[in-house]
Amino acid sequence: MNANRIISIISMFIVSIFYYKSFSYPDESTIYIKFILVVLLVLSVLLFVNSKSQKTNFKEKGFSKKMLLALALTIAYVALMPIVGYYISTFIFLVSFMWIYNHKGIVKYLAVGCVFSLFVYFFFQKLLGIWFPTGIFM
């Protein structure tokens, strides 16, 4: 079995669990979630069907160091967000992720991380009143 089929089966399983869990909430609040889950399920089925002609296996493909580092960074981002807050963890995540994939222009990465975090803060939190995890620093 090739890698795309394995990923599509895992995706279908996860989407099915979330869809089942969505019935425990009021229907009015889960309409959009159920729509997204159905779209993800259809895309997973399409991936499964269209991947029969490909011969790439996990053993042949392998994971690069950058891919594993990005996965570890993403897990750390999700784990640290409630502790240090959304804005600080997002800034560190963006700068680190850009640095992993391109080792040039650290000043540019710092500027992008800062501008993005400030934009999200002012637009979503101040203007729209959307709450984000604050952590210990805010």
N, C-alpha and C positions, 0 to 999 in steps of 0.2 A: 504494500500500500504506500502511495507516495505522500509527501509531506502535506500537500494541499488538502487531501482527503482527511488526514488525521486532524488538521486544524479545523476543517469544516464540521467534522463530527463533534469535536470539543465545543465549537461555537454553538452548534445546534443544541447540545446538552445544556450549556450555560443559559442560553436564551430561553429554553423551555422551563428551566428552574425559575428564572426571573418572571416569566409570564405566569406561571402557576402562583408565585408569591404575590403577584399584582392583584389577585382576586381578594386578598385580605384587606384591601384599601377601598374607599368609596369609588364608585365608577367615574364620577365627575373628575376626580383628581388623577386618574390613571389612563385617560383616553389617549393622551399624547405618548405616554410611556408604552402602552400596548401597541400603538402604531409603529413606533420606532423598533420595538421588539419583533413585530411581524416583518418589517423591512429587513432587519438583521437575519431573521430566519430564512427569508427568501434568498437573500444574498449568500447565506451559508449553503443552502441547497444548490444554488447555481454554481458555487465554487466546487462543490462535491461532483456535480454532473460534468462540469467543464474540465475537471482535472484528470479525467481518465486517460487522456492521451499523453500526459507528461510522465516522465520516468524519473524525476528527481526524488531521492529518498533523504531522510534526515541524516543518515550515515554519510552520504555523499556530500551533502551541502555543508554541514558543520556550522558552528557559530564562530564569528570573529571576536576578537578581543573587544573591539568597539561596541559590538552588539551586546555582549555580556556586561560591559561597563555601563551602557545605556540602560539596560534592564535593572542593574543594581541601583543606578542613580534614580530611576523612576520609583522603585520600591522605597528607597530612602526618602524621596520627596513626599510620597503618600504617608509614610510613617511619621515624618517630622512635621508635617503641616499642622496638626493639632497642637504640637508643642511650641514651635517657634512662630506660627502664624502663616497665613496664606501669602502675604506680600513678601516677606523675607525668604520663605522657602521657594516661592516662585522665582524670585530674583536669582537666588543661588542655583536653582535648577536650570533656568534658561542660560545663564552664563556658563555653567559647567557643561551643559549639553552642546552648546555651540563650540566650546573649547575642545570637546572630545572629537567632534567631526571636522574641525578646521582649526589648526593651531596658529592662526594669524589674527591680528587685530584685537587684542584683549580689550583695548579701550572702546572699540566699536561694540563688543559684546556687553561690556558694562553699561554703555549708553542705551543699547536696545533693552536690556533687562530693566534698567531704571525707568525708561520711558514707558515700557509696557506695564510695569507695576504701578506707576503713577496714573496712567490712563485708566487702568482697571479700578484703582482706588477712587479717582474723582468721578468717573462716568458711572460705574456700577454702585459703589457704596454711597457716595455723596449725592449724585443726581437721581439715581433710581432707588436708593435705599435698600440694596441687596446686601445681606449680611455675609461676611466671610470670616473664617476662623482667625482669631486675633493672636492667640498664643501668649507667651510670657512677656513679649517685648512691646505689646501695644495695649 
